[in-house]
Amino acid sequence: MVRLINYTINPEITIATAARLCYSSYDISKIEKDFTGSNGLEKARKLIKKIRISGHDSVLEHAGFTFGVEKLSRSASHQLVRHRIASYSQRSQRYVKETKPQFVIPDSIANDAGLSDMFNKLINDIFSLYGYFIEKGIPAEDARYILPNATETQLAFTMNARELLHFLKLRGCERAQWEIRQLAKDVFKLVYPIAPSVFQGAGPACVKGNCSEGGFTCGRPLEIRAEWLNMAKLAAHS
Ligand SMILES: Cc1cc2nc3c(=O)[nH]c(=O)nc-3n(C[C@H](O)[C@H](O)[C@H](O)COP(=O)(O)OP(=O)(O)OC[C@H]3O[C@@H](n4cnc5c(N)ncnc54)[C@H](O)[C@@H]3O)c2cc1C
């Protein structure tokens, strides 16, 4: 579950102003006025379209987005924090005790009654033992060593628009693991309506061109492209 906590006000105007000032002799205030006046947003979006085509993406770094994520497994959060051009704050397992068994169960297991019973039993046993360790005075930072990857976590992360595009490309791809892929899709749905010119065509490589995964391709580029374009359409009207 992800929500947008905060973001740069008027991200498209901020980006366009930063981009224009590189090549303009006008004062910044005049450039800004141009983008905030009548048709300003339209002008900003036109400029961003050109920037995206040219690949001069550093100006996209002027717009930042902060997300709050809950009920994510530690397995997925470990993948998320591999993205280095970002800031993270994650609930500590040293200072916060995992007293309640809160965990993520993948559909592949949940959809099988027998396997999901075994999964739930084992996880509940682990959390019981964890609780026993805590009762016995074992510090939380040590008791957590027995907790599973499925354990839920919560975190906040901030990425700029350039890194978000990179994140969506890698983690929105069918090759990415399902939980972080779902997070990528949910993030896309949140940011697209706020800055459509920036996130137009965001997502895996197949949204804009050919699949980049070679032998690992899912083999469904047209279907995936349609899915992302449809997500953008729905998000724009949400
Ligand atoms: C499908 C999939 C499978 C994966 N499997 C594995 C796996 O088996 N094992 C594993 O360890 N990881 C795995 N990863 C993680 C992957 O290797 C990356 O660590 C992760 O996706 C972060 O991406 P990144 O390094 O491109 O970019 P980020 O950390 O998001 O950085 C963005 C970009 O900034 C630049 N950059 C950042 N830091 C540096 C730097 N120090 N030097 C130069 N340029 C830099 C690069 O251009 C980089 O692409 C997998 C990822 C995916 C999507």
The ligand as an SDF file (V2000), in Angstrom:
LIG
                    3D

 53 58  0  0  0  0  0  0  0  0999 V2000
   14.7800   -7.9240  -12.6220 C   0  0  0  0  0  0  0  0  0  0  0  0
   15.8530   -7.5730  -11.6540 C   0  0  0  0  0  0  0  0  0  0  0  0
   16.6560   -8.5680  -11.1200 C   0  0  0  0  0  0  0  0  0  0  0  0
   17.6750   -8.2670  -10.2250 C   0  0  0  0  0  0  0  0  0  0  0  0
   18.4450   -9.2580   -9.7100 N   0  0  0  0  0  0  0  0  0  0  0  0
   19.4560   -8.9620   -8.8650 C   0  0  0  0  0  0  0  0  0  0  0  0
   20.2980   -9.9910   -8.3350 C   0  0  0  0  0  0  0  0  0  0  0  0
   20.1270  -11.1500   -8.6240 O   0  0  0  0  0  0  0  0  0  0  0  0
   21.2770   -9.6430   -7.4850 N   0  0  0  0  0  0  0  0  0  0  0  0
   21.5070   -8.3130   -7.1300 C   0  0  0  0  0  0  0  0  0  0  0  0
   22.4340   -8.0450   -6.3800 O   0  0  0  0  0  0  0  0  0  0  0  0
   20.7280   -7.3390   -7.6190 N   0  0  0  0  0  0  0  0  0  0  0  0
   19.7260   -7.6170   -8.4610 C   0  0  0  0  0  0  0  0  0  0  0  0
   18.9330   -6.6180   -8.9420 N   0  0  0  0  0  0  0  0  0  0  0  0
   19.1810   -5.2400   -8.5000 C   0  0  0  0  0  0  0  0  0  0  0  0
   19.9770   -4.4240   -9.5350 C   0  0  0  0  0  0  0  0  0  0  0  0
   21.2030   -5.0380   -9.7940 O   0  0  0  0  0  0  0  0  0  0  0  0
   20.1970   -2.9900   -9.0520 C   0  0  0  0  0  0  0  0  0  0  0  0
   20.9660   -2.9790   -7.8700 O   0  0  0  0  0  0  0  0  0  0  0  0
   18.9190   -2.2570   -8.7770 C   0  0  0  0  0  0  0  0  0  0  0  0
   17.9600   -2.5150   -9.7510 O   0  0  0  0  0  0  0  0  0  0  0  0
   19.2020   -0.7440   -8.7100 C   0  0  0  0  0  0  0  0  0  0  0  0
   19.3100   -0.2500  -10.0260 O   0  0  0  0  0  0  0  0  0  0  0  0
   20.5240    0.6230  -10.5810 P   0  0  0  0  0  0  0  0  0  0  0  0
   21.8140    0.1970   -9.9940 O   0  0  0  0  0  0  0  0  0  0  0  0
   20.4150    0.7020  -12.0660 O   0  0  0  0  0  0  0  0  0  0  0  0
   20.1420    2.0460  -10.2070 O   0  0  0  0  0  0  0  0  0  0  0  0
   20.0310    3.0360   -8.9710 P   0  0  0  0  0  0  0  0  0  0  0  0
   20.7590    2.6150   -7.7680 O   0  0  0  0  0  0  0  0  0  0  0  0
   18.5640    3.2710   -8.8850 O   0  0  0  0  0  0  0  0  0  0  0  0
   20.7670    4.2750   -9.6020 O   0  0  0  0  0  0  0  0  0  0  0  0
   20.2800    4.9200  -10.7730 C   0  0  0  0  0  0  0  0  0  0  0  0
   21.3780    5.0800  -11.7860 C   0  0  0  0  0  0  0  0  0  0  0  0
   22.3700    5.9410  -11.2370 O   0  0  0  0  0  0  0  0  0  0  0  0
   23.6470    5.5310  -11.7080 C   0  0  0  0  0  0  0  0  0  0  0  0
   24.4560    5.1500  -10.5610 N   0  0  0  0  0  0  0  0  0  0  0  0
   24.0430    4.9630   -9.2740 C   0  0  0  0  0  0  0  0  0  0  0  0
   25.0730    4.6520   -8.4920 N   0  0  0  0  0  0  0  0  0  0  0  0
   26.1580    4.5980   -9.2970 C   0  0  0  0  0  0  0  0  0  0  0  0
   27.5270    4.3080   -9.0730 C   0  0  0  0  0  0  0  0  0  0  0  0
   28.0030    3.9750   -7.8790 N   0  0  0  0  0  0  0  0  0  0  0  0
   28.3660    4.3790  -10.1180 N   0  0  0  0  0  0  0  0  0  0  0  0
   27.9340    4.6970  -11.3480 C   0  0  0  0  0  0  0  0  0  0  0  0
   26.6380    4.9740  -11.6360 N   0  0  0  0  0  0  0  0  0  0  0  0
   25.7720    4.9300  -10.6120 C   0  0  0  0  0  0  0  0  0  0  0  0
   23.4140    4.3590  -12.6710 C   0  0  0  0  0  0  0  0  0  0  0  0
   23.2860    4.8720  -13.9680 O   0  0  0  0  0  0  0  0  0  0  0  0
   22.1010    3.8090  -12.1920 C   0  0  0  0  0  0  0  0  0  0  0  0
   21.4070    3.0850  -13.1980 O   0  0  0  0  0  0  0  0  0  0  0  0
   17.8960   -6.9000   -9.8410 C   0  0  0  0  0  0  0  0  0  0  0  0
   17.0890   -5.8960  -10.3790 C   0  0  0  0  0  0  0  0  0  0  0  0
   16.0730   -6.2090  -11.2640 C   0  0  0  0  0  0  0  0  0  0  0  0
   15.2170   -5.1070  -11.8090 C   0  0  0  0  0  0  0  0  0  0  0  0
  1  2  1  0
  2  3  1  0
  2 52  2  0
  3  4  2  0
  4  5  1  0
  4 50  1  0
  5  6  2  0
  6  7  1  0
  6 13  1  0
  7  8  2  0
  7  9  1  0
  9 10  1  0
 10 11  2  0
 10 12  1  0
 12 13  2  0
 13 14  1  0
 14 15  1  0
 14 50  1  0
 15 16  1  0
 16 17  1  0
 16 18  1  0
 18 19  1  0
 18 20  1  0
 20 21  1  0
 20 22  1  0
 22 23  1  0
 23 24  1  0
 24 25  2  0
 24 26  1  0
 24 27  1  0
 27 28  1  0
 28 29  2  0
 28 30  1  0
 28 31  1  0
 31 32  1  0
 32 33  1  0
 33 34  1  0
 33 48  1  0
 34 35  1  0
 35 36  1  0
 35 46  1  0
 36 37  1  0
 36 45  1  0
 37 38  2  0
 38 39  1  0
 39 40  1  0
 39 45  2  0
 40 41  1  0
 40 42  2  0
 42 43  1  0
 43 44  2  0
 44 45  1  0
 46 47  1  0
 46 48  1  0
 48 49  1  0
 50 51  2  0
 51 52  1  0
 52 53  1  0
M  END
$$$$
